[in-house]
Amino acid sequence: MRTLKTLKAWRSLVDTIKTELKEHFEEMYVYGSVLTGRLTGSSDIDVILVCTNCNVTQAKIMAYQIIEKK
């Protein structure tokens, strides 16, 4: 379950995703309330992963698995 504490540590989560999936994605962007500092208990971490030669479904599954481990 998402908590405000987890959301405030978004950089760590994003760095983990970037490190573990760097072979699968060319670019990664974070946007939304985590960047503006307007986090609430119902906020999420908005991430765009750009890949040109990858299996999108598999890439999503991998990203979700990383998030669940954190």
Residue pairs with C-beta under 8 A, 6 or more apart in sequence:
2 41
2 43
2 44
3 41
4 39
4 40
4 41
4 43
6 13
6 70
7 34
7 39
7 43
7 44
7 45
8 39
10 30
10 34
10 45
12 70
13 45
13 67
13 70
14 28
14 30
14 45
14 47
16 66
16 70
17 28
17 47
17 49
17 63
17 66
17 67
18 28
20 62
20 66
21 49
21 59
21 62
21 63
21 66
24 51
24 54
24 59
24 62
25 49
25 50
25 51
25 54
25 59
26 50
26 51
26 52
27 48
27 49
27 50
28 47
28 48
28 49
28 50
29 47
29 48
29 50
30 45
30 46
30 47
31 46
31 47
31 48
32 43
32 44
32 45
32 46
33 39
33 40
33 43
33 46
34 43
34 45
34 46
47 63
49 59
49 63
51 59
